[in-house]
Amino acid sequence: MNMKKIALGLLVVGIISTTTAFAYAATSPADIVSKLTGKTTQELYEERSQGKTYGTIAKESGKLEEFKAEMLKSKKEILDERVKEGSLTQEKADEILNAIKNNMANCDGTGSQRIGQKYGVGFGGGQGKGLGRGTCNGLGRGYNR
């Protein structure tokens, strides 16, 4: 009986972990552009390997504004999670979100804005700790802090 409870507990934890990981994966820049443009993530990775940013790809498809809105939503979700887990204050999260919004106003999809680089709250795509190079372009390369 005890083993059944342990097995059930492990199953529940596994499902929750998988669901959480899937939720975060669904908001990656590649997934956002894929959803907006209809291109597969493989096609997007190929374009990225040619030097294009996700923002540039979205812009070329006439979807830059939608991409920026989805990226802002994604960044807000990350900030909210950081506040919830206690690694970031609400005040700091609001400051970062406002900086992102201000910079997005000038976003042209090229990634030249380097939006919020100084904040280092883990917007990178798992390749480092810190903010990805430019919220608008969705490169997801973290800067170590």
C-alpha positions as CSV (number, residue, x, y, z in Angstrom):
1,M,0.0,0.0,0.0
2,N,2.8,2.4,0.9
3,M,4.6,1.7,-2.4
4,K,1.4,2.5,-4.3
5,K,1.3,5.9,-2.6
6,I,4.9,6.6,-3.4
7,A,4.5,5.6,-7.0
8,L,1.4,7.7,-7.3
9,G,3.2,10.7,-5.8
10,L,6.1,10.3,-8.2
11,L,3.7,10.1,-11.1
12,V,1.9,13.3,-10.0
13,V,5.3,15.1,-9.6
14,G,6.3,13.9,-13.1
15,I,3.2,15.1,-14.7
16,I,3.4,18.5,-13.1
17,S,7.1,18.8,-14.1
18,T,6.3,17.8,-17.6
19,T,3.4,20.2,-17.9
20,T,5.4,23.1,-16.4
21,A,8.3,22.4,-18.8
22,F,5.9,22.2,-21.8
23,A,4.3,25.5,-20.8
24,Y,7.6,27.3,-20.8
25,A,8.7,25.6,-24.0
26,A,5.5,26.8,-25.7
27,T,6.5,30.5,-25.1
28,S,10.0,30.3,-26.7
29,P,10.7,32.9,-29.4
30,A,10.9,30.1,-32.0
31,D,7.5,28.8,-31.0
32,I,6.0,32.3,-31.0
33,V,7.3,33.0,-34.5
34,S,6.2,29.5,-35.7
35,K,2.7,30.2,-34.4
36,L,2.5,33.6,-36.0
37,T,4.1,32.7,-39.4
38,G,3.1,29.1,-39.9
39,K,6.7,28.1,-40.4
40,T,8.1,25.1,-38.6
41,T,10.7,25.5,-35.9
42,Q,13.1,23.7,-38.1
43,E,12.6,26.3,-40.9
44,L,13.1,29.0,-38.3
45,Y,16.3,27.4,-37.0
46,E,17.6,27.3,-40.6
47,E,16.8,31.0,-41.1
48,R,18.5,31.8,-37.7
49,S,21.6,29.9,-38.8
50,Q,21.8,32.4,-41.7
51,G,22.0,35.3,-39.3
52,K,18.4,36.4,-39.0
53,T,16.8,37.2,-35.7
54,Y,13.3,35.9,-34.8
55,G,12.2,39.5,-34.9
56,T,13.5,39.9,-38.4
57,I,11.7,36.8,-39.5
58,A,8.5,38.0,-37.9
59,K,8.9,41.4,-39.5
60,E,9.5,39.9,-43.0
61,S,6.2,38.0,-42.5
62,G,4.3,41.2,-41.4
63,K,4.0,39.9,-37.9
64,L,6.5,42.1,-35.9
65,E,3.8,43.8,-33.8
66,E,2.2,40.5,-32.9
67,F,5.6,39.0,-32.1
68,K,6.5,41.9,-29.8
69,A,3.2,41.5,-28.0
70,E,3.7,37.8,-27.5
71,M,7.3,38.3,-26.4
72,L,6.2,40.9,-23.9
73,K,3.6,38.5,-22.6
74,S,6.3,35.8,-22.3
75,K,8.7,38.1,-20.4
76,K,5.9,39.1,-18.0
77,E,5.2,35.5,-17.3
78,I,8.9,34.9,-16.5
79,L,9.0,38.0,-14.3
80,D,5.9,36.9,-12.5
81,E,7.4,33.5,-11.9
82,R,10.6,35.1,-10.5
83,V,8.5,37.2,-8.1
84,K,6.5,34.1,-7.0
85,E,9.6,32.1,-6.3
86,G,11.1,35.0,-4.4
87,S,14.2,35.6,-6.5
88,L,12.9,39.0,-7.7
89,T,10.9,41.7,-5.9
90,Q,7.7,43.0,-7.5
91,E,9.2,46.5,-7.6
92,K,12.2,45.2,-9.6
93,A,9.9,43.1,-11.9
94,D,7.8,46.2,-12.6
95,E,11.0,48.2,-13.3
96,I,12.2,45.6,-15.8
97,L,8.8,45.2,-17.5
98,N,8.6,49.0,-17.9
99,A,12.1,49.1,-19.4
100,I,11.1,46.3,-21.8
101,K,8.0,48.2,-22.9
102,N,9.9,51.4,-23.4
103,N,12.5,49.6,-25.5
104,M,10.0,47.7,-27.5
105,A,8.5,51.0,-28.7
106,N,11.7,51.3,-30.8
107,C,12.1,47.7,-31.7
108,D,12.7,47.1,-35.4
109,G,13.2,43.3,-35.2
110,T,17.0,43.4,-35.6
111,G,17.9,42.8,-31.9
112,S,20.0,45.9,-31.8
113,Q,18.2,47.3,-28.7
114,R,19.8,44.8,-26.3
115,I,16.7,45.3,-24.2
116,G,17.1,45.0,-20.4
117,Q,20.6,43.5,-20.6
118,K,21.6,45.0,-17.3
119,Y,18.8,43.3,-15.3
120,G,20.0,39.6,-15.6
121,V,16.7,37.9,-14.6
122,G,17.1,34.7,-16.6
123,F,15.5,35.6,-19.9
124,G,18.2,33.6,-21.7
125,G,17.3,30.4,-23.4
126,G,19.2,28.2,-20.9
127,Q,22.6,29.1,-22.4
128,G,23.5,31.3,-19.5
129,K,22.1,33.3,-16.7
130,G,20.7,36.6,-17.5
131,L,18.7,38.5,-20.0
132,G,18.7,37.3,-23.6
133,R,20.1,39.8,-26.2
134,G,17.1,41.9,-26.9
135,T,13.5,41.0,-25.9
136,C,12.4,41.9,-29.4
137,N,14.6,39.6,-31.3
138,G,14.2,36.6,-29.1
139,L,17.7,35.3,-29.5
140,G,17.6,33.8,-26.0
141,R,21.3,33.9,-25.4
142,G,21.8,34.6,-21.7
143,Y,24.5,36.8,-20.4
144,N,26.2,35.6,-17.3
145,R,26.1,38.0,-14.3
